[in-house]
Amino acid sequence: MTSARDTAQPDEYTLADLMTVAAAREVRDHEVVFAGTGMPMISIMLAQKTHAPNLKLIFEAGTLDGRPRELPTSVGDPRCEVGASVASGLYEAFSIAQRGYVDLGFLGGAEVDEYGNVNTTSIGDYLNPLLRLTGSGGNPDINSFSQRTVYIMVHEKRRFPKHVSYITSPGWRVKKWPSGEWVHRRELYGSAFRGGPSAVISTAGVFRFDEETGRMYLETCHPGKTPEEIRELCEFDLDISRVIGETLAPTHEEIRLIHEVLDPEEIFLPRPKKRGSAG
C-alpha cells in the first residue's frame, strides 16, 4: 500500500501524469501488452519499471519484448528495438495478436458511446462527414484481438455520445449485419470472442463496463470533479452509482520516473509547473 507521505500533492503532478499513472496501473505483471505512440508508451514503460517488470511489450511497428533505455518518439523509432526478442514488422506484431497472445491493448478514440463502441473514422454521415478523422489504423484489430482494451481519451460531451457516428472498434453491444439488431459482442464474435473494452481513462475520470449489460459506469473521478459533473459531460445517462472515490494520485516515485527517467525531454508529457512559477 502507498502511504500518505508517498503520494504526490495536486500541485506536484499534471492531469496527464495522473492519466499516465492510472493507465499504468491497468497493467499486470507477466502480461503481453500492445502499445501505441504517446501516453500509452509511457504508461507501459512506467509499469515495466514499477509493479510489472516481467510484462512483454509489443510496439505496433513490429518490435516484440523491447526494453528501450530511452523513450522512443514513435512505435517505429529504432530505440524500440533495444533489448527486444524480435525486431520485425507489422505483419509479425499483428500475427501475435491474431493468435490470441495479447492480454491488453492501449488505444485512443475521438468518440466512445455507453457500450464502448469507439470511432476514429468520421464525424457525421460516413459518405458526407462533418469531419473526416485519421481512420482505423490498428484500432479495430488490437481491440478485437486483445483480451482487454483500455482507451485513453480527452473528455468532452460531444466525444461521449449516445451512439458514435461510426463504429471503428466494436464495444460490448454492436449492430449485427445485415439486420441492424443490437447484440452483445459475445454473440457477434462467437468462437473468436476474447474479451472487450475494460476501461476508459479520460481527462475527467476512470470508467469501466458492467460484465452483464456492457454499459459504461464511472469508477473514479479525477481530483476537482464530481460524479454529477462528469455525468453531465456525457450525452447518455452515465451510471454513477458505483463511484468509489477519487482517482488515486501518483506517488513521488512515479512522478520521478515519468519526468526524470522516461520523458526528461518532455516529448509527450510536460513537467508540472513549480509552485509560484509564472505562466
C-alpha positions in Angstrom: 0.0 0.0 0.0 1.1 3.6 -0.7 1.5 5.7 2.5 0.2 9.3 2.6 3.7 10.7 2.6 4.5 8.9 -0.7 1.5 10.3 -2.5 2.2 13.5 -4.6 0.1 16.6 -3.9 -2.1 18.1 -6.6 0.4 20.8 -7.4 3.2 18.2 -7.9 1.7 16.5 -10.9 -0.3 17.3 -14.1 -3.6 15.8 -15.4 -1.5 14.0 -18.0 0.6 12.5 -15.2 -2.5 11.3 -13.4 -3.9 9.7 -16.6 -0.5 8.1 -17.4 -0.2 6.5 -13.9 -3.9 5.4 -14.0 -3.2 3.7 -17.3 0.0 2.0 -16.0 -2.0 0.5 -13.1 -4.2 -1.3 -15.6 -1.1 -3.5 -16.5 -0.5 -6.8 -14.7 2.9 -8.5 -14.4 3.7 -11.1 -17.0 1.1 -9.8 -19.4 1.6 -9.2 -23.2 0.7 -5.6 -23.8 0.2 -3.9 -27.2 1.3 -0.2 -27.2 0.8 2.8 -29.4 2.7 6.1 -29.5 2.4 8.7 -26.8 0.9 8.4 -23.4 0.3 4.6 -23.7 4.0 4.1 -24.4 5.0 6.0 -21.2 2.3 4.1 -19.2 3.6 0.7 -20.2 7.2 1.6 -19.7 6.3 3.0 -16.3 4.5 -0.3 -15.4 7.7 -2.1 -16.5 9.8 -0.1 -14.1 7.4 -0.5 -11.1 4.9 -3.2 -10.5 5.1 -5.2 -13.8 8.8 -5.9 -14.5 8.0 -9.1 -16.5 5.5 -7.7 -18.9 6.1 -8.3 -22.6 5.8 -5.2 -24.7 4.7 -5.2 -28.3 5.1 -2.0 -30.3 2.8 -1.7 -33.2 5.5 -1.4 -35.9 6.8 -4.9 -35.0 9.1 -4.9 -32.0 8.4 -7.6 -29.5 9.5 -7.6 -25.8 11.6 -4.5 -26.1 13.4 -2.8 -23.2 14.2 0.7 -24.5 16.7 2.7 -22.4 15.2 5.9 -23.8 11.7 6.9 -24.7 11.0 6.2 -28.3 9.3 9.1 -30.2 7.0 6.6 -32.0 6.3 2.9 -32.4 8.7 2.9 -35.4 11.6 4.5 -33.6 14.7 2.3 -33.7 15.0 2.7 -30.0 12.1 0.3 -29.7 14.4 -2.5 -30.7 16.7 -2.2 -27.7 16.6 -5.5 -25.7 13.9 -6.8 -28.0 13.4 -10.6 -28.6 12.2 -9.8 -32.1 12.5 -6.8 -34.4 10.3 -7.5 -37.4 7.3 -5.6 -38.8 3.6 -5.0 -38.7 2.8 -8.5 -40.0 4.6 -10.2 -37.1 3.1 -7.9 -34.5 -0.4 -8.4 -35.6 0.1 -12.1 -36.2 1.0 -12.4 -32.5 -2.2 -10.6 -31.7 -4.4 -12.6 -34.1 -3.1 -15.8 -32.5 -4.5 -14.7 -29.1 -1.4 -13.8 -27.2 -2.2 -10.2 -26.3 -3.6 -9.6 -22.9 -4.0 -5.9 -23.0 -4.2 -3.2 -25.7 -3.9 0.6 -25.2 -5.9 2.7 -27.7 -7.3 6.2 -28.2 -10.5 7.4 -29.9 -12.5 10.5 -31.0 -15.8 9.2 -29.7 -16.9 6.4 -27.3 -20.5 5.5 -26.5 -22.1 3.9 -23.5 -21.2 0.4 -24.7 -17.6 1.1 -25.5 -18.0 1.4 -29.3 -15.2 3.7 -30.5 -15.0 6.0 -33.5 -11.7 7.1 -35.1 -13.1 7.3 -38.7 -15.5 10.2 -39.3 -18.0 12.5 -37.5 -21.5 12.7 -39.0 -22.6 10.7 -42.0 -19.9 8.5 -43.4 -20.4 9.4 -47.0 -20.8 13.1 -46.3 -19.0 13.7 -43.0 -18.7 16.8 -41.0 -15.2 15.8 -40.2 -13.0 13.0 -41.6 -10.8 11.6 -38.9 -7.5 9.7 -39.1 -9.1 6.3 -39.8 -8.9 3.0 -38.1 -5.2 2.2 -38.3 -4.7 -0.8 -36.0 -7.6 0.2 -33.7 -10.2 -2.5 -34.6 -7.6 -5.2 -34.8 -6.0 -4.5 -31.4 -9.5 -4.1 -29.8 -10.7 -7.4 -31.3 -7.7 -9.5 -30.7 -6.9 -8.4 -27.1 -8.5 -9.9 -24.0 -8.8 -6.3 -22.5 -8.7 -2.9 -24.1 -8.0 0.4 -22.3 -8.9 3.6 -24.1 -7.3 7.0 -23.2 -9.3 10.0 -24.3 -9.9 13.7 -23.9 -13.3 14.1 -22.2 -15.8 16.4 -23.9 -19.6 15.9 -24.1 -19.5 15.5 -27.8 -17.0 12.8 -27.5 -19.2 10.7 -25.2 -22.4 10.4 -27.4 -25.4 8.0 -27.0 -24.2 6.4 -30.3 -20.9 7.0 -32.1 -21.1 8.3 -35.6 -19.2 5.3 -36.9 -18.2 2.1 -35.2 -14.5 1.8 -35.9 -13.9 -0.6 -33.0 -16.8 -2.6 -31.6 -17.7 -2.3 -27.9 -19.9 -4.6 -25.8 -23.1 -4.1 -27.8 -23.0 -3.6 -31.6 -25.3 -3.8 -34.6 -25.4 -7.2 -36.3 -25.2 -7.1 -40.0 -27.5 -7.1 -42.0 -30.4 -6.9 -39.6 -29.2 -3.9 -37.7 -30.2 -5.6 -34.4 -28.1 -4.6 -31.4 -26.5 -7.7 -29.9 -23.8 -8.5 -27.3 -20.3 -8.6 -28.5 -20.0 -12.3 -27.4 -22.8 -13.3 -29.7 -21.4 -11.3 -32.6 -17.9 -12.7 -32.3 -18.8 -16.3 -31.5 -15.8 -18.6 -31.1 -13.5 -15.6 -31.9 -14.6 -13.8 -28.7 -11.7 -13.0 -26.3 -12.9 -10.0 -24.3 -13.5 -6.3 -24.9 -13.2 -2.8 -23.6 -12.1 -2.9 -20.0 -11.7 0.8 -19.1 -11.8 4.3 -20.5 -9.4 6.8 -18.9 -10.4 10.3 -19.8 -9.4 13.7 -18.6 -12.4 13.6 -16.2 -12.2 10.1 -14.6 -11.9 6.4 -15.0 -14.8 4.4 -16.4 -15.4 0.7 -16.6 -18.1 -1.6 -18.1 -20.7 -3.8 -16.5 -19.9 -7.5 -17.1 -23.6 -8.4 -18.0 -25.1 -5.4 -19.6 -21.9 -4.0 -21.1 -22.9 -0.4 -20.1 -20.3 2.1 -19.0 -20.1 3.2 -15.4 -17.9 5.7 -13.6 -15.5 4.2 -11.1 -13.3 7.2 -10.0 -13.4 11.0 -10.5 -10.2 12.9 -11.1 -9.5 15.5 -8.4 -11.7 18.5 -8.7 -14.5 16.7 -10.5 -17.8 15.3 -9.0 -19.8 12.4 -10.3 -22.7 14.7 -11.2 -20.4 17.0 -13.2 -19.0 14.0 -15.1 -22.4 12.6 -15.9 -23.3 16.0 -17.4 -20.3 15.6 -19.7 -21.9 12.5 -21.4 -24.8 12.6 -23.8 -26.0 9.3 -22.4 -27.2 8.5 -18.8 -23.9 7.6 -17.2 -24.2 5.2 -14.2 -22.5 7.0 -11.3 -23.8 4.6 -8.6 -20.5 2.7 -8.4 -18.1 5.5 -7.8 -15.5 4.5 -5.2 -13.9 7.9 -4.8 -11.1 10.0 -6.5 -8.6 8.5 -8.9 -5.6 7.5 -6.9 -2.9 10.2 -7.1 0.6 9.3 -8.4 3.4 8.6 -6.0 6.5 10.7 -5.9 8.5 7.8 -7.3 6.1 7.5 -10.2 6.4 11.2 -10.9 10.2 11.0 -10.8 10.2 8.0 -13.2 8.0 9.8 -15.7 9.9 13.1 -15.7 13.5 12.1 -14.9 13.8 8.7 -16.4 11.1 8.1 -19.1 10.4 11.5 -20.6 13.0 14.0 -19.3 12.9 15.9 -22.6 9.1 16.4 -22.3 8.5 14.7 -25.7 5.0 13.8 -24.7 4.4 15.0 -21.1 5.3 18.5 -19.8 6.7 18.7 -16.3 4.4 20.1 -13.6 4.9 23.8 -13.0 6.6 24.5 -9.7 4.5 26.3 -7.1 4.8 30.1 -7.6 6.2 29.9 -11.1 4.8 32.2 -13.7 2.6 31.1 -16.6 
